[in-house]
Amino acid sequence: MELKAARTELNAKPKTITLEKIEKALEKEGQKIFYFDRENSHKDLMEMVEYFEGKGLSVYFREIRYGLDENDYLYEVHLLV
């Protein structure tokens, strides 16, 4: 599964990240916070949450609003081993 990481600039295109890359980052650090772009479907993000919960990880998922426009948001996922 590929997900789009949060943009670092407003006009930039989001970069993709795979579940394998997320797992490798967790192996190194034990916990990690990831930010995902609003272009991801809520369904895909919920599948990712279920995937990591199924592996016995604690997953905290929330939507972060950073402006007044309805499109000014991103998703935060905190993964703990």
C-alpha positions in Angstrom: 0.0 0.0 0.0 1.3 3.5 -0.9 0.3 6.6 1.0 1.0 10.2 0.4 3.2 11.9 2.9 2.3 15.5 3.9 3.5 18.2 1.7 6.4 20.4 2.8 5.3 23.2 0.6 1.8 24.3 -0.4 2.3 24.0 -4.1 4.5 20.8 -4.0 3.2 17.4 -4.9 3.0 14.9 -2.0 5.6 12.2 -2.0 4.6 8.5 -1.5 5.6 6.2 1.3 5.0 2.5 1.6 4.1 0.4 4.6 7.5 -1.3 4.3 9.3 2.0 4.7 7.1 2.8 7.7 8.0 -0.6 9.3 11.7 -0.1 8.7 11.5 3.4 10.4 9.8 1.8 13.3 12.4 -1.0 13.6 15.1 1.7 13.9 13.4 4.0 16.4 10.7 2.0 18.1 8.1 4.8 17.7 7.5 7.4 15.1 5.1 10.1 14.1 4.1 10.3 10.5 2.1 13.1 8.7 0.0 12.2 5.7 -1.5 14.5 3.0 -5.2 15.3 2.7 -5.2 13.5 -0.7 -5.2 10.1 1.0 -8.5 8.5 1.4 -9.8 8.0 4.9 -10.4 4.4 4.1 -6.7 3.8 3.1 -5.6 5.4 6.4 -8.0 3.3 8.4 -6.6 0.2 6.7 -3.1 1.3 7.6 -4.2 1.8 11.3 -5.8 -1.7 11.3 -2.7 -3.2 9.7 -0.4 -1.9 12.5 -2.9 -2.6 15.3 -3.0 -6.2 14.0 0.8 -6.4 14.4 0.3 -5.4 18.1 1.3 -1.7 17.8 -0.4 1.2 19.5 -1.7 3.6 16.9 -2.9 7.1 17.5 -4.6 8.7 14.5 -6.0 12.3 14.2 -6.8 15.0 11.8 -4.9 18.3 12.2 -6.4 21.5 11.0 -3.8 24.3 10.4 -5.9 27.0 8.8 -9.4 28.4 8.4 -10.0 26.9 4.9 -11.8 23.5 5.0 -8.9 22.1 2.9 -6.2 23.1 5.4 -5.7 19.8 7.2 -3.4 16.8 7.3 -3.4 13.5 9.1 -1.1 12.6 12.0 -0.3 9.0 12.9 1.7 8.1 15.9 3.0 4.5 16.0 4.3 3.0 19.2 5.9 -0.5 19.5 
